[in-house]
Every structure is written in C-alpha cells, then in structure tokens.
Amino acid sequence: MRAVSQDLSTTSYALLGLLAFDGSSSSSLTGYELKQRADRTLRFYWVAPAMSQVYTELDRLARLDLVTASAEQSGRRTAQRYQITPAGLETLQRWLGDSRAEFPMLKHPTALRLLMGALIGPDRVRQLLQDYLDQLAERRDDLASVRTMLGDEERLRYPALVADWGLGYYDSESTIVRDLLERLPG
C-alpha cells in the first residue's frame, strides 16, 4: 500500500471513520447517507462537510483504494454505495494511533463580539451573552437526546464518551458565560 496519509485531509479521515463507525468495515453507505451520518454526529464537535465535499473526498478515497464504490439500482436512479477497504481501515487506524491530534482552533463568534463589546455597550452585550446561553441550552438538549439514544451499548462506547464530553463542554461553557454576565458593568 502506498503512503497516503500526507495526502488526506481531516475530513477524509472523518469520512473513513464514519464508514467504519461501529468498528467494522462491513457496512456501506451512499454519499447522501454518509452526509446524514456526518450531520448527526460531527455537528457537535467538528464541521460537518458540505454535500459536494463529501462526494469530492469519496472520489479521492476511491482513487486511493481506501474505499470501494458499487452501483446500486433503486427504481430509475443509480446510487453509489461506498465501503471502507482493508487498506482504508489500516490507513485510518494508523492516523488515529500514530498522528498527534492538532490543538483545536477556537473560532468563537460570541467571544469575538464580546472582545468589541465597548462599541455596543453592556446592555447589548448582556443580550448577546443571554442569546448564546439560550443556544447552548438548545444544543445541549439536542446532544442529550443523542446521548440517550446511544445508551450503554459496548459497540457505541466511544461515541457515547464523545457525547459525554460534549455535554460537559456545554455545561462548562454555560458556567463561563453566566460568570461573564455577572461581571458586566451596570
């Protein structure tokens, strides 16, 4: 197998991981199903790729023999189903085990606006932070539903741990924002 790890983006690895989500390489998904899985899982901690990006990455992964594509007829439509190959699984496992995770880049629109809060005053900043608290509560509720759905099945242990991490993140973020609200003048 040729060394491809330098050629792959994090999105490529995310898609390979979603194809091997349950720890096996036996399931196959269409690009649309893969996008749905990305939207359901990645949205809490990573940017879910656009549909066009999913197909671009799948084409690249197929050219590198990391996934296979097979045509499936459904009525008049033909859909491609993608399955991770043994080489794809090996590449994914090598990336997971041997590469160091990058430190996350905080790209926080609310923090950016708070930085310039003097331009809009404490009342508007207070509303900005309260709106963010409301959004955090909504997102936390969404993730709590996902966590409940994951249950305590052994095969879903790691997605459940990520969901627990996300719930802790939302709780921590809410605590920080409430503290900031208390420290605002006026």
C-alpha atoms as a printed R data frame, in Angstrom:
    type eleno elety resid chain resno       x      y       z
1   ATOM     1    CA   MET     A     1   0.000  0.000   0.000
2   ATOM     2    CA   ARG     A     2   1.331  3.419  -0.859
3   ATOM     3    CA   ALA     A     3   1.738  6.061   1.846
4   ATOM     4    CA   VAL     A     4  -1.258  8.323   1.519
5   ATOM     5    CA   SER     A     5  -1.557  9.834   4.993
6   ATOM     6    CA   GLN     A     6   0.013 13.154   3.946
7   ATOM     7    CA   ASP     A     7  -2.464 13.400   1.069
8   ATOM     8    CA   LEU     A     8  -5.576 13.106   3.225
9   ATOM     9    CA   SER     A     9  -7.434 15.897   4.966
10  ATOM    10    CA   THR     A    10  -9.020 15.554   8.370
11  ATOM    11    CA   THR     A    11 -12.350 15.445   6.518
12  ATOM    12    CA   SER     A    12 -11.133 12.386   4.603
13  ATOM    13    CA   TYR     A    13 -10.293 10.660   7.864
14  ATOM    14    CA   ALA     A    14 -13.643 11.698   9.332
15  ATOM    15    CA   LEU     A    15 -15.442 10.113   6.360
16  ATOM    16    CA   LEU     A    16 -13.377  6.933   6.656
17  ATOM    17    CA   GLY     A    17 -14.265  6.862  10.339
18  ATOM    18    CA   LEU     A    18 -17.952  7.316   9.608
19  ATOM    19    CA   LEU     A    19 -17.788  4.378   7.185
20  ATOM    20    CA   ALA     A    20 -16.236  2.260   9.940
21  ATOM    21    CA   PHE     A    21 -18.361  3.887  12.659
22  ATOM    22    CA   ASP     A    22 -19.274  0.712  14.508
23  ATOM    23    CA   GLY     A    23 -15.734 -0.643  14.413
24  ATOM    24    CA   SER     A    24 -16.218 -2.810  11.355
25  ATOM    25    CA   SER     A    25 -15.704 -2.331   7.669
26  ATOM    26    CA   SER     A    26 -18.748 -4.284   6.549
27  ATOM    27    CA   SER     A    27 -21.322 -1.503   6.188
28  ATOM    28    CA   SER     A    28 -21.759  0.530   3.038
29  ATOM    29    CA   LEU     A    29 -23.365  3.939   2.660
30  ATOM    30    CA   THR     A    30 -24.313  6.215  -0.180
31  ATOM    31    CA   GLY     A    31 -22.811  9.693  -0.207
32  ATOM    32    CA   TYR     A    32 -26.171 11.030   0.955
33  ATOM    33    CA   GLU     A    33 -26.332  8.549   3.859
34  ATOM    34    CA   LEU     A    34 -22.757  9.424   4.789
35  ATOM    35    CA   LYS     A    35 -23.671 13.126   4.811
36  ATOM    36    CA   GLN     A    36 -26.651 12.362   7.064
37  ATOM    37    CA   ARG     A    37 -24.397 10.407   9.439
38  ATOM    38    CA   ALA     A    38 -21.929 13.315   9.440
39  ATOM    39    CA   ASP     A    39 -24.713 15.788  10.201
40  ATOM    40    CA   ARG     A    40 -25.980 13.643  13.081
41  ATOM    41    CA   THR     A    41 -22.594 13.017  14.644
42  ATOM    42    CA   LEU     A    42 -19.960 15.546  13.638
43  ATOM    43    CA   ARG     A    43 -22.034 18.688  14.130
44  ATOM    44    CA   PHE     A    44 -21.456 18.725  17.876
45  ATOM    45    CA   TYR     A    45 -17.658 18.957  17.689
46  ATOM    46    CA   TRP     A    46 -16.499 19.232  14.074
47  ATOM    47    CA   VAL     A    47 -17.789 20.940  10.977
48  ATOM    48    CA   ALA     A    48 -19.935 18.512   9.006
49  ATOM    49    CA   PRO     A    49 -18.737 18.660   5.390
50  ATOM    50    CA   ALA     A    50 -20.932 20.026   2.635
51  ATOM    51    CA   MET     A    51 -22.531 17.501   0.283
52  ATOM    52    CA   SER     A    52 -20.164 18.476  -2.521
53  ATOM    53    CA   GLN     A    53 -17.179 17.996  -0.225
54  ATOM    54    CA   VAL     A    54 -18.416 14.534   0.771
55  ATOM    55    CA   TYR     A    55 -18.505 13.428  -2.879
56  ATOM    56    CA   THR     A    56 -15.149 15.070  -3.677
57  ATOM    57    CA   GLU     A    57 -13.499 13.295  -0.752
58  ATOM    58    CA   LEU     A    58 -15.189  9.966  -1.575
59  ATOM    59    CA   ASP     A    59 -13.891 10.194  -5.160
60  ATOM    60    CA   ARG     A    60 -10.389 10.835  -3.855
61  ATOM    61    CA   LEU     A    61 -10.633  7.990  -1.332
62  ATOM    62    CA   ALA     A    62 -11.821  5.650  -4.107
63  ATOM    63    CA   ARG     A    63  -8.890  6.677  -6.353
64  ATOM    64    CA   LEU     A    64  -6.549  5.837  -3.457
65  ATOM    65    CA   ASP     A    65  -8.264  2.433  -2.985
66  ATOM    66    CA   LEU     A    66  -9.296  3.374   0.555
67  ATOM    67    CA   VAL     A    67 -12.990  2.936  -0.250
68  ATOM    68    CA   THR     A    68 -14.816  0.965  -2.896
69  ATOM    69    CA   ALA     A    69 -17.817  2.227  -4.786
70  ATOM    70    CA   SER     A    70 -20.506 -0.044  -6.115
71  ATOM    71    CA   ALA     A    71 -23.601  0.910  -8.087
72  ATOM    72    CA   GLU     A    72 -26.983  0.208  -6.550
73  ATOM    73    CA   GLN     A    73 -30.132  0.472  -8.633
74  ATOM    74    CA   SER     A    74 -33.162  1.983  -6.904
75  ATOM    75    CA   GLY     A    75 -36.008  2.485  -9.336
76  ATOM    76    CA   ARG     A    76 -34.673  4.632 -12.132
77  ATOM    77    CA   ARG     A    77 -31.849  6.006 -10.011
78  ATOM    78    CA   THR     A    78 -28.437  4.518  -9.624
79  ATOM    79    CA   ALA     A    79 -26.653  5.337  -6.400
80  ATOM    80    CA   GLN     A    80 -23.065  4.651  -5.463
81  ATOM    81    CA   ARG     A    81 -22.573  2.815  -2.185
82  ATOM    82    CA   TYR     A    82 -19.211  3.283  -0.506
83  ATOM    83    CA   GLN     A    83 -17.431  0.855   1.767
84  ATOM    84    CA   ILE     A    84 -14.105  1.246   3.515
85  ATOM    85    CA   THR     A    85 -11.448 -1.171   2.232
86  ATOM    86    CA   PRO     A    86  -8.963 -3.030   4.424
87  ATOM    87    CA   ALA     A    87  -6.326 -0.514   3.246
88  ATOM    88    CA   GLY     A    88  -8.678  2.311   4.196
89  ATOM    89    CA   LEU     A    89  -9.233  0.853   7.635
90  ATOM    90    CA   GLU     A    90  -5.488  0.375   8.086
91  ATOM    91    CA   THR     A    91  -4.826  3.974   6.975
92  ATOM    92    CA   LEU     A    92  -7.481  5.266   9.377
93  ATOM    93    CA   GLN     A    93  -6.131  3.201  12.270
94  ATOM    94    CA   ARG     A    94  -2.578  4.396  11.558
95  ATOM    95    CA   TRP     A    95  -3.748  8.038  11.526
96  ATOM    96    CA   LEU     A    96  -5.695  7.526  14.762
97  ATOM    97    CA   GLY     A    97  -2.833  5.774  16.520
98  ATOM    98    CA   ASP     A    98   0.288  7.400  15.160
99  ATOM    99    CA   SER     A    99  -0.512 11.031  14.463
100 ATOM   100    CA   ARG     A   100  -0.845 13.711  17.066
101 ATOM   101    CA   ALA     A   101  -4.196 15.491  17.224
102 ATOM   102    CA   GLU     A   102  -3.889 19.153  16.374
103 ATOM   103    CA   PHE     A   103  -4.741 21.594  19.141
104 ATOM   104    CA   PRO     A   104  -8.243 22.939  18.426
105 ATOM   105    CA   MET     A   105  -8.546 26.377  16.902
106 ATOM   106    CA   LEU     A   106 -11.064 28.422  18.828
107 ATOM   107    CA   LYS     A   107 -13.164 30.289  16.311
108 ATOM   108    CA   HIS     A   108 -15.849 31.744  18.547
109 ATOM   109    CA   PRO     A   109 -18.197 34.385  17.098
110 ATOM   110    CA   THR     A   110 -19.610 35.294  20.523
111 ATOM   111    CA   ALA     A   111 -16.133 35.786  22.019
112 ATOM   112    CA   LEU     A   112 -15.169 37.921  19.019
113 ATOM   113    CA   ARG     A   113 -18.205 40.171  19.592
114 ATOM   114    CA   LEU     A   114 -17.505 40.324  23.333
115 ATOM   115    CA   LEU     A   115 -13.973 41.485  22.517
116 ATOM   116    CA   MET     A   116 -15.523 44.550  20.855
117 ATOM   117    CA   GLY     A   117 -18.286 44.946  23.436
118 ATOM   118    CA   ALA     A   118 -17.269 48.502  24.270
119 ATOM   119    CA   LEU     A   119 -18.633 49.523  20.862
120 ATOM   120    CA   ILE     A   120 -22.174 48.377  21.694
121 ATOM   121    CA   GLY     A   121 -22.324 48.745  25.477
122 ATOM   122    CA   PRO     A   122 -23.161 46.426  28.361
123 ATOM   123    CA   ASP     A   123 -26.904 46.117  27.667
124 ATOM   124    CA   ARG     A   124 -26.372 44.824  24.146
125 ATOM   125    CA   VAL     A   125 -23.505 42.588  25.310
126 ATOM   126    CA   ARG     A   126 -25.777 41.214  28.043
127 ATOM   127    CA   GLN     A   127 -28.370 40.328  25.391
128 ATOM   128    CA   LEU     A   128 -25.662 38.774  23.184
129 ATOM   129    CA   LEU     A   129 -24.494 36.554  26.041
130 ATOM   130    CA   GLN     A   130 -28.045 35.633  27.047
131 ATOM   131    CA   ASP     A   131 -28.821 34.648  23.447
132 ATOM   132    CA   TYR     A   132 -25.708 32.480  23.464
133 ATOM   133    CA   LEU     A   133 -26.798 30.831  26.730
134 ATOM   134    CA   ASP     A   134 -30.135 30.011  25.091
135 ATOM   135    CA   GLN     A   135 -28.338 28.493  22.090
136 ATOM   136    CA   LEU     A   136 -26.114 26.449  24.396
137 ATOM   137    CA   ALA     A   137 -29.179 25.074  26.185
138 ATOM   138    CA   GLU     A   138 -30.797 24.089  22.876
139 ATOM   139    CA   ARG     A   139 -27.641 22.414  21.598
140 ATOM   140    CA   ARG     A   140 -27.148 20.643  24.926
141 ATOM   141    CA   ASP     A   141 -30.716 19.305  24.756
142 ATOM   142    CA   ASP     A   142 -30.038 18.006  21.220
143 ATOM   143    CA   LEU     A   143 -26.865 16.282  22.350
144 ATOM   144    CA   ALA     A   144 -28.533 14.879  25.476
145 ATOM   145    CA   SER     A   145 -31.077 13.200  23.170
146 ATOM   146    CA   VAL     A   146 -28.239 11.706  21.132
147 ATOM   147    CA   ARG     A   147 -26.531 10.514  24.315
148 ATOM   148    CA   THR     A   148 -29.734  8.848  25.485
149 ATOM   149    CA   MET     A   149 -30.090  7.168  22.087
150 ATOM   150    CA   LEU     A   150 -26.522  5.811  22.320
151 ATOM   151    CA   GLY     A   151 -27.299  4.134  25.630
152 ATOM   152    CA   ASP     A   152 -24.680  1.909  27.160
153 ATOM   153    CA   GLU     A   153 -24.062 -0.495  24.283
154 ATOM   154    CA   GLU     A   154 -20.464 -1.663  24.141
155 ATOM   155    CA   ARG     A   155 -20.209 -1.056  20.380
156 ATOM   156    CA   LEU     A   156 -21.225  2.608  20.933
157 ATOM   157    CA   ARG     A   157 -18.949  3.210  23.913
158 ATOM   158    CA   TYR     A   158 -16.683  5.715  22.178
159 ATOM   159    CA   PRO     A   159 -19.431  7.810  20.550
160 ATOM   160    CA   ALA     A   160 -21.089  7.869  23.992
161 ATOM   161    CA   LEU     A   161 -17.852  9.160  25.541
162 ATOM   162    CA   VAL     A   162 -17.703 11.932  22.939
163 ATOM   163    CA   ALA     A   163 -21.321 12.813  23.701
164 ATOM   164    CA   ASP     A   164 -20.467 12.965  27.422
165 ATOM   165    CA   TRP     A   165 -17.526 15.222  26.607
166 ATOM   166    CA   GLY     A   166 -19.811 17.483  24.576
167 ATOM   167    CA   LEU     A   167 -22.358 17.661  27.386
168 ATOM   168    CA   GLY     A   168 -19.579 18.628  29.791
169 ATOM   169    CA   TYR     A   169 -18.378 21.247  27.308
170 ATOM   170    CA   TYR     A   170 -21.839 22.821  27.051
171 ATOM   171    CA   ASP     A   171 -22.170 22.819  30.844
172 ATOM   172    CA   SER     A   172 -18.739 24.412  31.256
173 ATOM   173    CA   GLU     A   173 -19.371 26.980  28.529
174 ATOM   174    CA   SER     A   174 -22.674 27.923  30.196
175 ATOM   175    CA   THR     A   175 -20.907 28.384  33.534
176 ATOM   176    CA   ILE     A   176 -18.316 30.659  31.901
177 ATOM   177    CA   VAL     A   177 -20.980 32.778  30.168
178 ATOM   178    CA   ARG     A   178 -23.056 33.139  33.360
179 ATOM   179    CA   ASP     A   179 -19.891 34.313  35.143
180 ATOM   180    CA   LEU     A   180 -19.219 36.836  32.365
181 ATOM   181    CA   LEU     A   181 -22.781 38.140  32.652
182 ATOM   182    CA   GLU     A   182 -22.292 38.728  36.372
183 ATOM   183    CA   ARG     A   183 -19.074 40.669  35.692
184 ATOM   184    CA   LEU     A   184 -20.626 43.061  33.156
185 ATOM   185    CA   PRO     A   185 -20.924 46.654  34.338
186 ATOM   186    CA   GLY     A   186 -24.306 48.232  35.087
